[in-house]
Amino acid sequence: MSSSAITKSALCGALKTLCEQKPFEKISISDITNECGLNRQSFYYHFQDKYELLEYIYFNEIFKNITRGVNYDNWYERLEGFLENIRKDKKFYSNTLKSSEIIFEKYLFKSMHQLFLRFFYHAVANTRKRSDKAKFFADFYSHGFCGIIIDWAKGGMRDSPHTVMLQMKELAYENVNIGQGFRANL
């Protein structure tokens, strides 16, 4: 592991430890560097501010590989694993989401949007090359799934990841019936 990776890892660990003790917005750069025994110059060599450090943690720990290996048949299992990873660091994610939801939401929306675009293109592959409505549908579902996941995390993650994903899976599959009902009544 390079010295840069070691330093970044130490800073990440320090922020995560501090987030178990106090709210993210009350944590200073000095607190982070004191926690891991580094100086402020080392921090600023790697990160512009604590929000960039938080973004680095989010991306590398949970978003970097969220869409890898996901397909039409296993998406709910993969997203359940994603929720389980968040739940393992429950205090950290609940704390930081209460203070800085926008960073998490940016990555989550981008990931969900990629998945839903792929799914909608797959779903219409037999009827058309690309659906002009796929982007709109992906936007709609991505916002909905992001909202559910963020509310779940900020609300203390009371339901199990399995329960949350079963509800999302049921909604996704029930939409087929809803769509058929709309078409029949038009």
BAFI-3210 file (N, C-alpha, C; in Angstrom, 3 decimals, decimal comma, padded with zeros to 6 digits):
// residues 186
n [1|2|3|4|5|6|7|8|9|10|11|12|13|14|15|16|17|18|19|20|21|22|23|24|25|26|27|28|29|30|31|32|33|34|35|36|37|38|39|40|41|42|43|44|45|46|47|48|49|50|51|52|53|54|55|56|57|58|59|60|61|62|63|64|65|66|67|68|69|70|71|72|73|74|75|76|77|78|79|80|81|82|83|84|85|86|87|88|89|90|91|92|93|94|95|96|97|98|99|100|101|102|103|104|105|106|107|108|109|110|111|112|113|114|115|116|117|118|119|120|121|122|123|124|125|126|127|128|129|130|131|132|133|134|135|136|137|138|139|140|141|142|143|144|145|146|147|148|149|150|151|152|153|154|155|156|157|158|159|160|161|162|163|164|165|166|167|168|169|170|171|172|173|174|175|176|177|178|179|180|181|182|183|184|185|186]
n.u [000,858|000,602|002,163|000,477|-002,047|-002,101|-002,121|-004,563|-006,314|-005,941|-006,967|-009,610|-010,443|-010,181|-012,125|-014,435|-014,383|-014,649|-017,190|-018,787|-018,810|-019,552|-021,644|-021,300|-021,082|-019,879|-017,315|-013,946|-011,143|-008,826|-009,654|-009,881|-007,230|-005,836|-006,972|-005,927|-003,226|-001,863|-000,641|-002,120|-001,279|-000,793|-003,395|-004,533|-003,001|-004,111|-006,908|-009,384|-011,240|-013,319|-015,599|-014,857|-013,276|-015,297|-016,797|-014,921|-014,812|-017,494|-017,611|-015,477|-015,988|-018,666|-019,907|-018,278|-018,279|-020,955|-022,660|-021,442|-021,621|-024,354|-027,539|-030,609|-031,834|-030,682|-030,677|-032,048|-030,960|-028,282|-028,578|-029,604|-027,347|-025,782|-027,255|-026,901|-024,156|-024,095|-025,546|-023,777|-022,022|-023,670|-023,914|-022,091|-023,101|-025,769|-025,249|-023,664|-025,407|-027,444|-026,205|-025,008|-026,444|-026,526|-024,136|-024,052|-026,487|-025,984|-024,151|-025,661|-027,963|-026,815|-025,818|-028,194|-029,594|-028,041|-028,459|-031,283|-031,644|-030,314|-031,988|-034,484|-033,860|-033,238|-035,731|-037,284|-036,029|-036,872|-038,922|-038,185|-035,227|-034,088|-035,732|-037,410|-038,522|-037,158|-035,157|-036,697|-038,270|-036,204|-035,206|-037,449|-037,820|-035,290|-035,182|-037,244|-036,305|-033,923|-034,930|-036,341|-034,214|-032,533|-034,280|-034,694|-032,079|-031,542|-033,562|-032,753|-032,430|-034,240|-035,867|-034,937|-032,353|-033,188|-036,005|-036,570|-035,675|-037,329|-039,781|-039,207|-038,706|-041,187|-042,722|-041,515|-042,140|-044,897|-045,566|-045,749|-048,255|-049,824|-049,294|-050,417|-053,070|-053,602|-053,312|-055,416|-057,590|-057,562]
n.v [-001,176|002,198|005,198|007,363|006,128|004,925|007,173|008,373|006,341|006,399|008,946|008,595|006,587|008,013|010,046|008,460|007,300|009,588|010,408|008,697|009,763|012,469|014,955|015,248|017,866|019,245|018,414|019,123|019,866|019,782|018,107|015,695|015,258|015,180|012,914|010,839|011,255|012,792|015,715|018,931|019,763|017,366|016,449|018,440|018,063|015,860|016,194|018,697|019,649|018,606|017,626|016,718|014,593|013,027|012,465|010,926|008,683|007,725|007,123|005,212|003,213|002,355|003,033|002,629|000,076|-000,527|-000,971|-002,962|-006,095|-006,234|-007,201|-007,684|-009,751|-009,970|-007,556|-006,676|-008,282|-007,456|-004,736|-005,058|-006,069|-003,758|-002,059|-003,478|-003,116|-000,378|-000,397|-001,710|000,269|001,967|004,185|006,038|006,527|007,367|009,648|011,283|011,568|013,074|015,500|016,039|015,271|015,618|014,868|012,061|011,481|012,330|010,425|008,101|008,570|008,729|006,115|004,556|005,549|004,676|001,924|001,712|002,784|000,850|-001,342|-000,516|-000,225|-002,865|-004,030|-003,080|-004,016|-005,968|-004,763|-002,188|-000,388|001,632|003,193|006,235|007,081|005,917|007,329|009,201|007,427|006,154|008,350|008,919|006,503|006,353|008,643|007,968|005,528|006,477|008,305|006,576|004,981|006,914|008,043|005,747|005,326|007,767|007,613|005,828|003,219|001,141|-000,948|-004,091|-004,516|-006,505|-006,467|-003,864|-004,106|-006,161|-004,821|-002,875|-004,510|-005,756|-003,515|-002,818|-005,085|-005,089|-002,874|-003,681|-004,909|-002,702|-001,022|-002,553|-002,428|000,316|000,567|-001,049|000,414|002,733]
n.w [000,000|-000,852|000,512|000,332|000,148|002,656|004,331|003,537|004,316|007,096|007,689|006,863|008,664|011,045|010,752|010,651|013,202|014,815|014,040|015,415|017,865|017,856|016,163|012,590|011,507|013,555|013,657|013,241|011,047|012,530|014,620|013,202|012,257|014,687|015,818|014,269|014,420|012,548|010,737|009,921|007,404|006,076|005,843|004,131|001,891|000,720|000,762|000,172|002,009|004,815|003,655|001,160|001,985|003,150|000,845|-000,506|001,194|001,001|-001,784|-002,163|-000,266|-000,536|-003,012|-005,238|-006,472|-006,782|-008,995|-010,372|-011,840|-011,543|-012,631|-014,476|-013,126|-010,574|-009,188|-006,841|-004,833|-004,873|-004,220|-001,692|-000,389|-000,563|001,147|003,504|003,892|004,435|006,781|008,486|009,276|010,740|012,596|011,535|008,888|009,402|010,935|009,162|006,999|008,091|008,308|005,841|003,392|000,635|-000,714|-000,469|-001,717|-004,335|-005,370|-004,972|-006,544|-009,105|-009,383|-009,127|-011,307|-013,489|-013,240|-013,572|-016,151|-017,655|-017,066|-018,136|-020,849|-021,367|-020,909|-023,008|-025,207|-027,019|-028,404|-029,327|-030,317|-028,574|-025,927|-025,974|-023,716|-021,670|-020,213|-018,765|-017,210|-015,800|-014,361|-012,741|-011,183|-010,000|-008,379|-006,610|-005,402|-004,284|-002,416|-000,661|000,333|001,534|003,432|004,983|005,987|007,370|009,199|011,101|010,283|010,899|009,777|008,379|005,886|004,125|004,357|003,390|000,744|-000,188|-000,240|-002,184|-004,365|-004,662|-005,338|-007,796|-009,383|-009,186|-010,619|-013,244|-013,392|-012,729|-014,899|-016,984|-016,217|-016,506|-019,297|-020,163|-019,378|-020,818]
ca.u [000,000|001,412|002,057|-000,729|-003,191|-002,057|-002,564|-006,003|-006,981|-005,901|-007,910|-010,960|-010,708|-010,348|-013,442|-015,465|-014,355|-015,199|-018,630|-019,482|-018,765|-020,237|-022,203|-020,340|-020,880|-019,059|-015,965|-013,023|-009,956|-007,927|-010,147|-009,557|-005,779|-005,448|-007,446|-005,064|-001,822|-001,262|-000,750|-003,096|-000,684|-001,041|-004,812|-004,778|-002,311|-004,984|-008,308|-009,625|-011,984|-013,883|-016,633|-014,163|-012,926|-016,548|-017,089|-013,955|-015,264|-018,710|-017,313|-014,609|-016,507|-019,963|-020,418|-017,324|-018,633|-022,375|-023,336|-020,668|-022,237|-025,800|-028,327|-032,058|-032,293|-030,106|-030,550|-032,537|-029,988|-027,105|-028,926|-029,713|-025,960|-025,412|-027,890|-026,237|-022,871|-024,394|-025,997|-022,616|-021,502|-024,919|-023,715|-021,403|-023,985|-026,878|-024,690|-023,259|-026,573|-028,181|-025,458|-024,549|-027,175|-026,362|-023,010|-024,524|-027,557|-025,392|-023,635|-026,749|-028,795|-026,054|-025,785|-029,545|-029,962|-027,362|-029,153|-032,619|-031,510|-029,983|-033,170|-035,523|-033,397|-033,384|-037,153|-037,878|-035,115|-037,589|-039,874|-037,489|-033,800|-033,957|-036,970|-037,245|-039,066|-036,310|-034,501|-037,715|-038,583|-035,030|-035,214|-038,542|-037,519|-034,075|-035,556|-038,024|-035,453|-033,013|-035,698|-036,602|-032,961|-032,077|-035,198|-034,384|-030,807|-031,685|-034,537|-032,192|-032,293|-035,010|-036,202|-033,757|-032,156|-034,005|-037,381|-036,609|-035,538|-038,541|-040,788|-038,831|-038,888|-042,632|-043,156|-041,038|-042,899|-046,318|-045,743|-046,152|-049,714|-050,408|-049,204|-051,412|-054,370|-053,746|-053,517|-056,748|-058,630|-057,399]
ca.v [000,000|003,410|006,081|008,169|005,284|004,749|008,437|008,504|005,353|006,910|010,064|008,010|005,934|009,050|010,672|007,493|007,193|010,825|010,455|007,910|010,524|013,756|015,227|015,541|019,311|019,772|017,846|020,013|019,246|019,516|016,901|014,538|015,021|014,776|011,543|009,849|011,577|013,470|017,178|019,539|019,805|016,051|016,420|019,306|017,511|014,845|016,607|020,130|019,883|017,366|017,142|015,929|013,340|012,273|011,991|009,858|007,506|007,221|006,513|004,041|002,147|001,769|003,300|002,298|-001,165|-000,825|-001,463|-004,059|-007,412|-006,161|-007,414|-007,658|-010,816|-009,945|-006,188|-006,517|-008,916|-006,580|-003,540|-005,485|-006,082|-002,349|-001,573|-004,164|-002,434|000,889|-000,706|-002,096|001,533|002,689|005,492|006,920|006,946|008,153|010,933|012,113|011,881|014,160|016,735|016,268|014,304|015,890|014,098|010,681|011,423|012,478|009,116|007,127|008,829|008,354|004,647|004,061|005,947|003,747|000,631|001,776|002,928|-000,485|-002,192|-000,105|-000,586|-004,330|-004,365|-002,736|-004,468|-006,762|-003,945|-001,066|-000,311|002,444|003,892|007,653|007,284|005,228|008,298|009,711|006,356|005,982|009,502|008,734|005,418|006,675|009,569|007,226|004,599|007,288|008,824|005,475|004,584|008,003|008,087|004,569|005,548|008,874|007,209|004,876|001,884|000,216|-002,154|-004,789|-004,329|-007,493|-005,962|-002,705|-004,563|-006,901|-003,815|-002,280|-005,548|-005,892|-002,332|-002,930|-006,102|-004,708|-001,854|-004,349|-005,044|-001,354|-000,569|-003,275|-001,884|001,630|000,344|-001,646|001,414|003,936]
ca.w [000,000|-000,942|001,682|000,124|000,510|004,112|004,921|003,284|005,160|008,472|007,768|006,786|009,942|012,076|010,589|011,028|014,665|015,372|013,759|016,436|019,101|017,742|014,834|011,530|011,334|014,651|013,555|012,531|010,449|013,669|015,291|012,361|012,256|016,042|016,039|013,603|014,636|011,394|010,817|009,001|006,075|005,478|005,460|002,975|000,733|000,133|000,682|000,264|003,247|005,366|002,743|000,145|002,675|003,246|-000,501|-000,760|001,947|000,361|-003,078|-002,083|000,585|-000,906|-004,357|-006,303|-007,165|-006,562|-010,193|-010,976|-011,750|-011,330|-013,836|-014,334|-012,234|-009,224|-008,697|-005,471|-003,937|-004,831|-003,446|-000,290|000,091|-000,418|002,385|004,625|004,103|005,105|008,144|009,294|009,812|010,962|013,237|010,590|007,795|009,944|011,342|008,030|006,176|008,733|008,116|004,474|002,570|-000,795|-001,254|-000,557|-002,702|-005,668|-005,784|-004,995|-007,715|-010,303|-009,428|-009,392|-012,661|-014,395|-013,166|-014,155|-017,605|-018,164|-016,951|-019,076|-022,183|-021,451|-020,943|-024,302|-026,262|-028,019|-029,147|-029,958|-029,994|-027,358|-025,629|-025,679|-022,374|-020,690|-019,328|-017,840|-016,265|-014,933|-013,440|-011,799|-010,250|-009,251|-007,300|-005,625|-004,660|-003,464|-001,288|000,277|000,971|002,407|004,583|005,803|006,689|008,317|010,209|012,052|009,673|011,745|009,015|007,863|004,449|003,415|004,336|002,487|-000,635|-000,567|-000,583|-003,473|-005,389|-004,849|-006,076|-009,181|-010,094|-009,205|-011,652|-014,482|-013,297|-012,763|-016,289|-017,781|-015,832|-017,158|-020,740|-020,354|-019,085|-021,641]
c.u [000,902|001,224|000,828|-001,975|-003,258|-002,565|-004,065|-006,799|-007,037|-006,899|-009,355|-011,348|-010,953|-011,726|-014,547|-015,533|-015,005|-016,705|-019,435|-019,592|-019,515|-020,734|-021,119|-020,047|-020,014|-017,629|-015,099|-011,881|-008,962|-008,348|-009,725|-008,063|-005,277|-005,818|-006,500|-003,573|-001,107|-001,359|-001,736|-002,578|-000,902|-002,490|-005,011|-004,005|-003,231|-006,420|-008,434|-010,315|-012,589|-014,980|-016,021|-013,706|-014,170|-016,929|-016,175|-014,378|-016,493|-018,378|-016,551|-015,175|-017,820|-020,411|-019,527|-017,755|-020,120|-023,058|-022,606|-021,380|-023,735|-026,496|-029,813|-032,573|-031,771|-030,051|-030,968|-031,587|-028,745|-027,395|-029,132|-028,323|-025,429|-025,982|-027,259|-024,886|-023,062|-024,746|-024,852|-021,972|-022,655|-024,716|-023,090|-022,367|-025,180|-026,403|-024,391|-024,431|-027,404|-027,516|-025,189|-025,147|-026,840|-025,234|-023,431|-025,553|-027,018|-024,903|-024,744|-027,610|-028,084|-026,038|-027,149|-029,946|-029,308|-028,079|-030,503|-032,573|-031,240|-031,222|-034,245|-035,119|-033,539|-034,856|-037,782|-037,041|-035,837|-038,507|-039,228|-036,034|-033,587|-035,269|-036,678|-037,770|-038,172|-035,652|-035,497|-038,054|-037,428|-034,937|-036,243|-038,214|-036,275|-034,383|-036,332|-037,169|-034,476|-033,731|-035,958|-035,333|-032,465|-032,983|-034,938|-033,118|-030,926|-032,628|-034,037|-032,100|-033,028|-035,405|-034,914|-033,583|-033,009|-035,454|-037,518|-036,565|-036,730|-039,647|-040,486|-039,033|-040,373|-043,173|-042,757|-041,868|-044,388|-046,587|-046,133|-047,673|-050,406|-050,419|-050,227|-052,814|-054,623|-054,056|-054,939|-057,851|-058,490|-058,318]
c.v [001,236|004,283|006,978|007,389|005,070|006,005|008,625|007,544|005,823|008,052|009,571|007,364|006,939|009,704|009,714|007,311|008,420|010,928|009,588|008,685|011,848|013,989|015,653|017,038|019,931|019,230|018,783|019,202|018,893|018,268|015,644|014,231|014,610|013,315|010,515|010,180|012,186|014,976|017,680|019,561|018,472|015,933|017,189|018,875|016,544|015,309|018,107|020,491|018,563|016,788|016,311|014,585|012,453|011,681|010,823|008,560|006,899|006,474|005,206|002,901|001,547|001,998|002,831|001,085|-001,506|-001,402|-002,623|-005,394|-007,410|-006,381|-007,445|-008,663|-010,710|-008,559|-006,034|-007,175|-008,038|-005,316|-003,867|-005,545|-004,684|-001,788|-002,222|-003,514|-001,095|000,628|-001,134|-000,882|002,487|004,083|006,490|007,431|007,753|009,558|011,811|012,454|013,001|015,509|017,063|015,235|014,432|015,070|012,648|010,547|011,528|011,132|008,086|007,318|008,388|006,831|004,067|004,355|005,018|002,401|000,676|001,992|001,573|-001,389|-001,818|-000,392|-002,091|-004,697|-004,090|-003,233|-005,239|-005,914|-002,777|-001,079|000,429|003,184|005,351|007,981|006,689|006,200|008,857|008,665|006,137|007,126|009,285|007,674|005,704|007,627|008,840|006,307|005,359|007,804|007,763|005,118|005,658|008,123|006,923|004,813|006,655|008,524|006,143|003,444|000,813|-001,071|-002,793|-004,450|-005,293|-007,007|-004,798|-003,177|-005,419|-005,930|-003,178|-003,279|-005,716|-004,714|-002,433|-003,938|-005,768|-003,650|-002,451|-004,470|-003,692|-000,830|-001,249|-002,769|-000,522|001,461|-000,189|-000,603|002,699|003,928]
c.w [000,000|000,300|001,561|000,537|002,022|004,813|004,739|004,156|006,616|008,653|007,711|008,116|011,057|011,968|011,018|012,546|015,305|015,166|014,719|017,742|019,049|016,327|013,838|011,431|012,437|014,640|012,721|011,902|011,555|014,426|014,522|012,427|013,636|016,318|015,423|013,700|013,443|011,571|009,756|007,569|005,352|005,015|004,161|001,729|-000,023|-000,094|000,875|001,586|003,715|004,472|001,612|000,731|002,783|001,888|-000,878|-000,056|001,283|-000,928|-002,923|-001,255|000,102|-002,339|-005,494|-007,122|-007,096|-007,805|-010,866|-010,751|-011,529|-012,664|-013,483|-013,312|-010,800|-008,585|-007,242|-004,468|-003,780|-004,028|-001,974|000,340|000,319|000,888|003,618|004,928|004,796|006,568|009,059|009,956|010,080|011,557|012,273|009,519|008,293|010,304|010,136|007,115|006,773|008,477|006,654|003,519|001,080|-001,428|-001,468|-001,676|-004,130|-006,189|-005,911|-006,237|-008,996|-010,471|-009,778|-010,838|-013,691|-014,420|-013,867|-015,662|-018,247|-018,155|-017,972|-020,514|-022,399|-021,638|-022,302|-025,478|-027,366|-028,902|-029,884|-029,542|-028,664|-027,139|-025,334|-024,278|-021,284|-019,719|-018,309|-016,783|-015,287|-013,927|-012,332|-010,740|-009,416|-008,101|-006,205|-004,770|-003,771|-002,221|-000,229|001,042|001,936|003,629|005,532|006,624|007,730|009,458|011,162|011,555|010,471|011,019|008,514|006,386|003,620|003,280|003,359|001,038|-001,085|-000,975|-001,938|-004,615|-005,697|-005,652|-007,546|-009,965|-010,186|-010,271|-012,999|-014,497|-013,381|-014,201|-017,176|-017,478|-016,471|-018,657|-021,012|-020,186|-019,908|-022,837]
res [m|s|s|s|a|i|t|k|s|a|l|c|g|a|l|k|t|l|c|e|q|k|p|f|e|k|i|s|i|s|d|i|t|n|e|c|g|l|n|r|q|s|f|y|y|h|f|q|d|k|y|e|l|l|e|y|i|y|f|n|e|i|f|k|n|i|t|r|g|v|n|y|d|n|w|y|e|r|l|e|g|f|l|e|n|i|r|k|d|k|k|f|y|s|n|t|l|k|s|s|e|i|i|f|e|k|y|l|f|k|s|m|h|q|l|f|l|r|f|f|y|h|a|v|a|n|t|r|k|r|s|d|k|a|k|f|f|a|d|f|y|s|h|g|f|c|g|i|i|i|d|w|a|k|g|g|m|r|d|s|p|h|t|v|m|l|q|m|k|e|l|a|y|e|n|v|n|i|g|q|g|f|r|a|n|l]
***
